[in-house]
Amino acid sequence: MDEELGSASVREQLITAGIGELETHGVADFSLRRVACACNISCAAPYKHFKSKEALIEGIFDYITSQLNLLLDQVAAVYSNPKTCLAEICIAYIRFCIANPHFRAVLMLSGRKLPLAERVESYMEICFPEMDPVEKADRGYVIRSIAYGAALLLESGELEYSDHIIERIRENLLRELEW
């Protein structure tokens, strides 16, 4: 049992150090050696937890995605109105990015469809079942743009992170969800 806990702890340390490595060096210059060094373990130790550098990078993306999805699931469980729920999911995404700027940076490197994109597409189907598919896709794109753009502007300090600004973002999202 202790070995399993220790193993999980090293795995988590590798993921945490890997997030910093990806943020600093990107995917192309990702170094398993630097990650191991940051964890104060041998260069061979990461291979006990991940088959390869690519497997660790996938593990990092999976970890961040699971953390974000957990939050978005919790938000979705609170709201029964799908339009309100979608707006609040976007707000939760923005707050997640502000609280974890290195996570957003890493997710952008993944080349995968982002969890918010999947949620917006899903909710657009629920909110607007009769809407023309092209218009539905366009509105979904605008909603994602508001969330992604707001997160970047808040993170960079271009927008002040305040309750007032979050409320303005929420209003803009809800306006886009009118039909």
Protein Blocks (a to p, Z undefined) as FASTA:
>chain_A
ZZmmmmmmmmmmmmmmmmmmmmmnommlgcfklmmmmnopafklmmmmpgbfklmmmmmm
mmmmmmmmmmmmmmmmmpmblklmmmmmmmmmmmmmmmmmmlmmmmmmnopacfklmmmm
mmmmmmmmmbcfklmmmmmmmmmmmmmmmmmmmmnomaccdfklmmmmmmmmmmmmgZZ
